[in-house]
Amino acid sequence: MDVRELKGLRRRLRVFVSRFDDCIKTAPSRRHLRTYVRGQIGDLERKNAAAIALDAGVPPRSLQEFLAIHCWDDAAVRDRVQELVVAGHADPNAIAVIDETSFPKKGDKTAGVQRQYCGATGKVDNCVVSVHLGYVAGDFHALLDADLYVPEGWLADRERCEEAGIPEAVAYRPKWRIALDLLGHARENGVPLRYLTADEAYGRCGTFRSEADAMGFVYVVEVPCSLSGWTKRPRVVQPGQPAGRAGRCPAKPHLAPSAPRPRRLDGLWKRGGPSWTAFHVKNTQKGPVVWEARTARVFPRTDDGLPGDPAWLIVARHVLTGEVKYFLSNAPQDTPPEVLLRVAFDRDPIEKLFEESKGEVGLDHFEARGYRAVRRHLVLSMVSLLFLAEQTERLRGEKSVVESAASA
């Protein structure tokens, strides 16, 4: 990047960050916002508040206090990110991606830290976990929202919560509930999300799937093969109906005695059904990625043991490695399989975005311990990522114009 391009980028950054001025009342805090975002997109090796402040020539404590105690509306900043995405990148077929990431931490003071599975290290480790809502619209990818996962053990210790600044109003929410809250808020803000995908940590939860369906999402979520169901709906005895020869009426719906047992998903698709069909999922630097898939209509077993609404079961197998993935979808019966697979595998851009955000904007560099400071860091990282995503899209477009002109 030459000097002219660098100066142009700085001007664009000033204009971009000014769009958040009305979310932050005081001039000092607005300056801190600019400093923080500029530091996150810069070339610092470590991008925590202290390092960013020293590079900018301001006292580290002032930037740390900006995160922890200054009065500015981080929820409004989050909402502005969503408004900007809608204004510049609305897509009627946009995909909502639910995913989580983790941050290894030492000690026991950082809000939400505990020994739990840590994707960053690939094992059970001392870490903090955050749940994120991603946005995929063609080649444009962004993070729309995030929240900190606070384990139940933390909320049972009021003294520890007070020390970490966790408000008393914060109640325990499993990760799938946090995800639904993020989706609901984005919908309230008018973000045009049609499809939804998530990994099996969320897809395995029947309540997550049913509530996503009630919200109007067409979901394609990965599920463990141990989930079970039926290829034909079994008979269910309703209250008031004789259950069998004994003639007793059940107090709640249950399977008829003659109903077949549910089978695991990895057993359902092996009995006949359509043949494997190859699908080109995407291109990578190593070449095209091809999966072959089979689809079938199934009735997943719900938490109360009854058959749920009919759903698509998609079994995908990597043609080179033999890896098998299982997905459930509430898509209409006439939905082409290639659409289901496209949605299922559009989780990859957000996983890549996590990698880039940790490498490019220091998403995992924070040293703040307090609840408010950590959540604000997540919000400001979304601001920085959106700026980089928009500049990447702009430069990609300019390159396309130059290439088109050169070939004319």
ChimeraX attribute file (.defattr): number of C-alpha atoms within 10 A of each C-alpha:
attribute: neighborCount
match mode: 1-to-1
recipient: residues
	/A:1	6
	/A:2	7
	/A:3	8
	/A:4	8
	/A:5	10
	/A:6	11
	/A:7	11
	/A:8	11
	/A:9	14
	/A:10	12
	/A:11	11
	/A:12	14
	/A:13	19
	/A:14	12
	/A:15	11
	/A:16	17
	/A:17	18
	/A:18	14
	/A:19	13
	/A:20	19
	/A:21	17
	/A:22	14
	/A:23	18
	/A:24	19
	/A:25	12
	/A:26	13
	/A:27	10
	/A:28	12
	/A:29	20
	/A:30	20
	/A:31	15
	/A:32	19
	/A:33	22
	/A:34	18
	/A:35	19
	/A:36	25
	/A:37	21
	/A:38	19
	/A:39	24
	/A:40	26
	/A:41	19
	/A:42	14
	/A:43	11
	/A:44	15
	/A:45	13
	/A:46	17
	/A:47	26
	/A:48	24
	/A:49	27
	/A:50	19
	/A:51	16
	/A:52	24
	/A:53	21
	/A:54	13
	/A:55	16
	/A:56	14
	/A:57	10
	/A:58	14
	/A:59	14
	/A:60	18
	/A:61	12
	/A:62	17
	/A:63	24
	/A:64	19
	/A:65	15
	/A:66	22
	/A:67	26
	/A:68	20
	/A:69	11
	/A:70	16
	/A:71	13
	/A:72	18
	/A:73	14
	/A:74	19
	/A:75	14
	/A:76	15
	/A:77	22
	/A:78	22
	/A:79	20
	/A:80	19
	/A:81	24
	/A:82	23
	/A:83	18
	/A:84	15
	/A:85	22
	/A:86	15
	/A:87	10
	/A:88	9
	/A:89	20
	/A:90	16
	/A:91	16
	/A:92	12
	/A:93	14
	/A:94	21
	/A:95	26
	/A:96	30
	/A:97	32
	/A:98	28
	/A:99	23
	/A:100	23
	/A:101	16
	/A:102	21
	/A:103	20
	/A:104	17
	/A:105	19
	/A:106	11
	/A:107	9
	/A:108	14
	/A:109	16
	/A:110	20
	/A:111	27
	/A:112	25
	/A:113	23
	/A:114	23
	/A:115	14
	/A:116	15
	/A:117	16
	/A:118	18
	/A:119	16
	/A:120	14
	/A:121	13
	/A:122	8
	/A:123	11
	/A:124	12
	/A:125	20
	/A:126	19
	/A:127	23
	/A:128	24
	/A:129	23
	/A:130	20
	/A:131	20
	/A:132	25
	/A:133	24
	/A:134	24
	/A:135	28
	/A:136	25
	/A:137	17
	/A:138	12
	/A:139	8
	/A:140	16
	/A:141	23
	/A:142	26
	/A:143	28
	/A:144	26
	/A:145	24
	/A:146	23
	/A:147	21
	/A:148	20
	/A:149	20
	/A:150	24
	/A:151	20
	/A:152	13
	/A:153	11
	/A:154	18
	/A:155	19
	/A:156	12
	/A:157	10
	/A:158	14
	/A:159	12
	/A:160	15
	/A:161	21
	/A:162	15
	/A:163	14
	/A:164	19
	/A:165	17
	/A:166	21
	/A:167	13
	/A:168	10
	/A:169	6
	/A:170	10
	/A:171	13
	/A:172	16
	/A:173	14
	/A:174	12
	/A:175	23
	/A:176	20
	/A:177	15
	/A:178	21
	/A:179	25
	/A:180	18
	/A:181	15
	/A:182	19
	/A:183	26
	/A:184	14
	/A:185	13
	/A:186	20
	/A:187	14
	/A:188	8
	/A:189	14
	/A:190	12
	/A:191	25
	/A:192	19
	/A:193	23
	/A:194	15
	/A:195	22
	/A:196	28
	/A:197	28
	/A:198	26
	/A:199	19
	/A:200	17
	/A:201	15
	/A:202	21
	/A:203	23
	/A:204	21
	/A:205	15
	/A:206	15
	/A:207	15
	/A:208	17
	/A:209	24
	/A:210	16
	/A:211	13
	/A:212	20
	/A:213	16
	/A:214	10
	/A:215	13
	/A:216	13
	/A:217	21
	/A:218	23
	/A:219	27
	/A:220	30
	/A:221	28
	/A:222	24
	/A:223	21
	/A:224	18
	/A:225	18
	/A:226	13
	/A:227	17
	/A:228	21
	/A:229	25
	/A:230	21
	/A:231	18
	/A:232	12
	/A:233	17
	/A:234	18
	/A:235	15
	/A:236	17
	/A:237	19
	/A:238	16
	/A:239	14
	/A:240	12
	/A:241	14
	/A:242	14
	/A:243	19
	/A:244	12
	/A:245	6
	/A:246	7
	/A:247	9
	/A:248	12
	/A:249	15
	/A:250	14
	/A:251	11
	/A:252	9
	/A:253	17
	/A:254	18
	/A:255	17
	/A:256	15
	/A:257	12
	/A:258	10
	/A:259	12
	/A:260	13
	/A:261	12
	/A:262	20
	/A:263	17
	/A:264	17
	/A:265	25
	/A:266	16
	/A:267	13
	/A:268	19
	/A:269	20
	/A:270	10
	/A:271	7
	/A:272	7
	/A:273	12
	/A:274	12
	/A:275	10
	/A:276	14
	/A:277	14
	/A:278	16
	/A:279	18
	/A:280	13
	/A:281	18
	/A:282	13
	/A:283	10
	/A:284	8
	/A:285	5
	/A:286	6
	/A:287	8
	/A:288	11
	/A:289	14
	/A:290	17
	/A:291	24
	/A:292	19
	/A:293	23
	/A:294	18
	/A:295	22
	/A:296	16
	/A:297	18
	/A:298	25
	/A:299	21
	/A:300	27
	/A:301	19
	/A:302	17
	/A:303	11
	/A:304	9
	/A:305	14
	/A:306	19
	/A:307	23
	/A:308	18
	/A:309	13
	/A:310	21
	/A:311	20
	/A:312	22
	/A:313	25
	/A:314	26
	/A:315	23
	/A:316	24
	/A:317	20
	/A:318	16
	/A:319	15
	/A:320	9
	/A:321	8
	/A:322	11
	/A:323	10
	/A:324	15
	/A:325	19
	/A:326	23
	/A:327	28
	/A:328	30
	/A:329	25
	/A:330	21
	/A:331	19
	/A:332	11
	/A:333	12
	/A:334	6
	/A:335	11
	/A:336	11
	/A:337	15
	/A:338	15
	/A:339	11
	/A:340	24
	/A:341	21
	/A:342	15
	/A:343	24
	/A:344	29
	/A:345	16
	/A:346	22
	/A:347	23
	/A:348	12
	/A:349	18
	/A:350	23
	/A:351	16
	/A:352	11
	/A:353	18
	/A:354	20
	/A:355	15
	/A:356	14
	/A:357	20
	/A:358	15
	/A:359	15
	/A:360	20
	/A:361	27
	/A:362	20
	/A:363	23
	/A:364	23
	/A:365	17
	/A:366	18
	/A:367	16
	/A:368	20
	/A:369	19
	/A:370	22
	/A:371	21
	/A:372	19
	/A:373	23
	/A:374	22
	/A:375	21
	/A:376	24
	/A:377	24
	/A:378	22
	/A:379	24
	/A:380	22
	/A:381	23
	/A:382	25
	/A:383	26
	/A:384	23
	/A:385	24
	/A:386	22
	/A:387	20
	/A:388	18
	/A:389	18
	/A:390	17
	/A:391	15
	/A:392	13
	/A:393	15
	/A:394	12
	/A:395	12
	/A:396	12
	/A:397	12
	/A:398	12
	/A:399	12
	/A:400	12
	/A:401	11
	/A:402	12
	/A:403	11
	/A:404	10
	/A:405	9
	/A:406	8
	/A:407	6
	/A:408	6
